[in-house]
Amino acid sequence: MTSTASTGEWYARPHGHTEESRHDDKDAAASHLVDLVDSGATDPAAAPAPAAAVEGIVPWLAPRLKPTRRNILSAGIALARVAELAWLPEDEDGNTTGYPGSDNPWMLKCCLSGHYVMRWWSHLRGRNGDNTPRPVWRHEGCIPYEDQAAKVAALVGEPPRVCPCQEATHPSAVEDIGKLLDQAERARKADDIGTLRPLLTQLLAPCPASSARAESMKTFLPKPKPKN
């Protein structure tokens, strides 16, 4: 961890990674690193994961992440937001790239230019209450900045509030998501992959109503601690 004397900010960088996350104090930075280790997102004793990762339970959650309640919520919120921003979680071979955690590289396809770009969720989600993604011009080689907002709006449109999918139903109501999260947690603790996989599919699979699903998921996130 490092600090900036002029602002009092602290920056946390997990072992084996180059990206830092910003925090208001030392305790918050340390807590962030502990959460990453506990979730399985990083291992302080391990070398960085190889490029070829093992197959996960579902493609929308990176294999290195345990399907904990918090990781499921973070993945659902991140996947919905990248869809709103006209990014596709996909690599150059057409494989789905699962949510890897906020401070791990994530290969995404830009739906505006067709380029494959390595991004970080900690950059795309914005910061300090401002959800503007960074960089605002998306990436080198994208279409002109002044055309991007209109193109995103045309591609994304107005998302529905209720899942219209025919083959599977994806919940968007808080109560329904809460029930699935509880079931998924029981299945995970019992190591019941057969039960866990369809639950994760309902919670994370692509859906036109993923934004509504994500908004409901946010209600299950821990409330931020008040500053003294």
C-alpha positions as CSV (number, residue, x, y, z in Angstrom):
1,M,0.0,0.0,0.0
2,T,1.1,3.6,-0.7
3,S,-0.1,7.0,0.4
4,T,-0.2,10.5,-1.1
5,A,0.9,13.0,1.5
6,S,-0.8,16.0,-0.2
7,T,-4.3,14.4,-0.1
8,G,-4.1,11.7,2.5
9,E,-5.4,9.1,0.0
10,W,-4.2,5.5,0.2
11,Y,-3.7,3.2,-2.8
12,A,-4.0,-0.6,-2.6
13,R,-2.3,-2.9,-5.1
14,P,-2.9,-6.7,-4.9
15,H,0.1,-9.0,-5.3
16,G,0.8,-9.8,-8.9
17,H,-1.2,-6.9,-10.3
18,T,-0.3,-3.4,-11.6
19,E,-3.6,-1.6,-11.0
20,E,-4.2,0.3,-7.8
21,S,-7.4,1.2,-6.1
22,R,-7.9,4.5,-4.2
23,H,-9.2,4.7,-0.6
24,D,-9.7,7.4,1.9
25,D,-7.6,6.0,4.6
26,K,-5.1,3.2,5.5
27,D,-7.7,1.0,7.1
28,A,-10.0,1.1,4.1
29,A,-7.1,0.2,1.8
30,A,-6.1,-2.7,4.0
31,S,-9.7,-4.0,4.3
32,H,-9.9,-3.9,0.5
33,L,-6.9,-6.2,0.2
34,V,-8.3,-8.6,2.8
35,D,-11.6,-8.8,0.9
36,L,-9.8,-9.6,-2.3
37,V,-7.9,-12.5,-0.6
38,D,-11.0,-13.8,1.2
39,S,-13.0,-13.7,-2.1
40,G,-10.4,-15.7,-4.0
41,A,-9.8,-12.8,-6.4
42,T,-6.1,-12.7,-5.5
43,D,-3.7,-15.0,-3.6
44,P,-0.8,-13.2,-1.9
45,A,1.4,-16.4,-2.1
46,A,0.7,-17.2,-5.7
47,A,2.1,-16.1,-9.0
48,P,-0.2,-14.2,-11.4
49,A,-2.8,-16.5,-13.0
50,P,-1.7,-17.9,-16.4
51,A,-3.4,-16.6,-19.5
52,A,-5.2,-19.9,-20.1
53,A,-7.6,-20.3,-17.1
54,V,-9.6,-23.3,-16.2
55,E,-13.3,-23.4,-17.0
56,G,-15.5,-21.9,-14.4
57,I,-19.0,-23.0,-13.2
58,V,-20.6,-20.5,-15.6
59,P,-18.8,-18.3,-18.2
60,W,-19.9,-15.0,-16.6
61,L,-17.8,-15.4,-13.5
62,A,-14.0,-15.8,-13.8
63,P,-12.8,-19.3,-12.6
64,R,-10.5,-17.7,-10.1
65,L,-13.4,-16.1,-8.3
66,K,-15.4,-18.1,-5.8
67,P,-19.2,-17.9,-6.4
68,T,-19.8,-16.2,-3.1
69,R,-22.7,-13.9,-2.5
70,R,-20.5,-10.8,-2.8
71,N,-18.8,-12.0,-6.0
72,I,-22.2,-12.8,-7.6
73,L,-23.5,-9.4,-6.8
74,S,-20.4,-7.6,-8.0
75,A,-20.4,-9.7,-11.2
76,G,-24.1,-9.0,-11.9
77,I,-23.7,-5.3,-11.4
78,A,-20.5,-5.1,-13.5
79,L,-22.0,-7.2,-16.4
80,A,-25.1,-5.0,-16.5
81,R,-23.0,-1.8,-16.6
82,V,-20.6,-2.9,-19.4
83,A,-23.7,-3.8,-21.4
84,E,-25.1,-0.3,-20.8
85,L,-21.8,1.1,-22.0
86,A,-21.9,-1.0,-25.2
87,W,-19.1,-3.3,-24.2
88,L,-19.3,-7.1,-24.7
89,P,-17.5,-9.5,-22.3
90,E,-15.8,-11.5,-25.1
91,D,-12.3,-12.3,-26.3
92,E,-11.0,-12.4,-29.9
93,D,-11.9,-16.1,-30.2
94,G,-15.6,-15.3,-29.3
95,N,-15.4,-16.8,-25.8
96,T,-17.2,-15.1,-23.0
97,T,-14.9,-13.4,-20.5
98,G,-16.2,-13.7,-17.0
99,Y,-16.1,-10.9,-14.4
100,P,-12.6,-11.1,-12.9
101,G,-12.9,-8.7,-10.0
102,S,-12.6,-5.0,-9.8
103,D,-8.8,-4.7,-10.0
104,N,-8.0,-7.5,-12.5
105,P,-7.8,-7.1,-16.3
106,W,-10.9,-7.9,-18.2
107,M,-10.9,-8.4,-22.0
108,L,-14.0,-6.7,-23.6
109,K,-15.1,-6.1,-27.1
110,C,-16.1,-2.5,-27.9
111,C,-19.5,-2.6,-29.7
112,L,-18.8,0.8,-31.3
113,S,-15.5,-0.1,-33.0
114,G,-15.2,-3.8,-32.8
115,H,-11.9,-3.6,-31.1
116,Y,-10.9,-6.0,-28.3
117,V,-9.6,-4.0,-25.3
118,M,-8.2,-4.9,-21.9
119,R,-10.2,-2.9,-19.3
120,W,-10.6,-2.8,-15.5
121,W,-14.0,-2.7,-13.8
122,S,-12.5,-0.3,-11.2
123,H,-12.1,2.2,-14.2
124,L,-15.4,1.5,-15.9
125,R,-17.6,1.9,-12.8
126,G,-16.3,5.4,-12.1
127,R,-15.4,6.7,-8.6
128,N,-16.3,9.0,-5.8
129,G,-20.0,8.8,-6.6
130,D,-19.5,9.7,-10.3
131,N,-20.2,6.7,-12.5
132,T,-18.5,8.2,-15.6
133,P,-16.2,5.4,-16.9
134,R,-12.5,6.1,-17.5
135,P,-11.2,7.0,-19.9
136,V,-14.2,9.0,-21.2
137,W,-13.0,8.5,-24.8
138,R,-13.2,4.7,-24.3
139,H,-10.0,3.5,-26.0
140,E,-7.4,4.3,-28.7
141,G,-8.8,3.7,-32.2
142,C,-12.5,4.0,-31.2
143,I,-15.0,6.1,-33.2
144,P,-14.8,9.9,-32.7
145,Y,-15.6,10.9,-29.1
146,E,-18.4,13.3,-30.2
147,D,-20.2,10.4,-31.9
148,Q,-19.9,7.9,-29.0
149,A,-22.9,8.8,-26.8
150,A,-25.4,8.7,-29.7
151,K,-24.0,5.4,-30.9
152,V,-24.2,3.9,-27.5
153,A,-27.8,5.1,-27.1
154,A,-28.7,3.6,-30.5
155,L,-27.2,0.3,-29.7
156,V,-28.5,-0.1,-26.1
157,G,-31.9,1.6,-26.4
158,E,-34.3,1.7,-23.4
159,P,-33.8,-1.6,-21.4
160,P,-36.9,-3.3,-20.2
161,R,-37.6,-3.7,-16.5
162,V,-38.8,-7.3,-16.7
163,C,-36.9,-10.2,-18.3
164,P,-38.4,-11.0,-21.8
165,C,-36.2,-14.0,-22.4
166,Q,-37.9,-17.1,-23.7
167,E,-35.6,-19.9,-22.8
168,A,-34.8,-18.8,-19.2
169,T,-36.2,-16.3,-16.7
170,H,-33.8,-13.8,-15.1
171,P,-35.2,-12.1,-12.0
172,S,-35.2,-8.4,-11.5
173,A,-37.3,-8.1,-8.3
174,V,-35.4,-7.7,-5.1
175,E,-37.4,-10.5,-3.4
176,D,-36.7,-13.0,-6.2
177,I,-33.0,-12.2,-6.3
178,G,-32.7,-12.6,-2.6
179,K,-34.2,-16.1,-2.8
180,L,-31.8,-17.1,-5.5
181,L,-28.8,-15.7,-3.6
182,D,-29.8,-17.7,-0.5
183,Q,-30.2,-20.9,-2.6
184,A,-26.8,-20.3,-4.4
185,E,-25.1,-19.8,-1.1
186,R,-26.4,-23.1,0.3
187,A,-25.5,-24.9,-2.9
188,R,-21.9,-23.4,-2.8
189,K,-21.4,-24.5,0.8
190,A,-22.6,-28.0,-0.1
191,D,-20.4,-28.1,-3.2
192,D,-23.5,-28.8,-5.2
193,I,-22.4,-27.6,-8.6
194,G,-25.4,-29.1,-10.4
195,T,-27.7,-26.9,-8.3
196,L,-25.5,-23.9,-8.3
197,R,-25.0,-23.6,-12.1
198,P,-28.6,-22.8,-13.1
199,L,-28.9,-20.4,-10.2
200,L,-25.8,-18.5,-11.3
201,T,-27.2,-18.5,-14.9
202,Q,-30.4,-16.8,-13.7
203,L,-28.4,-14.2,-11.8
204,L,-25.6,-13.5,-14.3
205,A,-26.5,-14.6,-17.8
206,P,-27.1,-11.9,-20.4
207,C,-30.6,-10.4,-20.4
208,P,-32.2,-7.3,-21.9
209,A,-33.4,-6.5,-18.3
210,S,-29.9,-6.9,-16.7
211,S,-29.9,-3.2,-15.7
212,A,-33.0,-3.7,-13.6
213,R,-31.6,-6.9,-12.2
214,A,-28.4,-5.0,-11.2
215,E,-30.3,-2.2,-9.5
216,S,-32.0,-4.8,-7.3
217,M,-28.7,-6.5,-6.6
218,K,-27.3,-3.2,-5.3
219,T,-29.7,-3.3,-2.4
220,F,-27.9,-6.4,-1.1
221,L,-24.4,-4.7,-1.0
222,P,-23.0,-3.8,2.4
223,K,-23.9,-0.2,3.4
224,P,-20.8,2.1,3.4
225,K,-19.6,3.0,6.9
226,P,-20.2,6.6,7.9
227,K,-17.1,8.8,8.0
228,N,-16.2,10.2,11.4
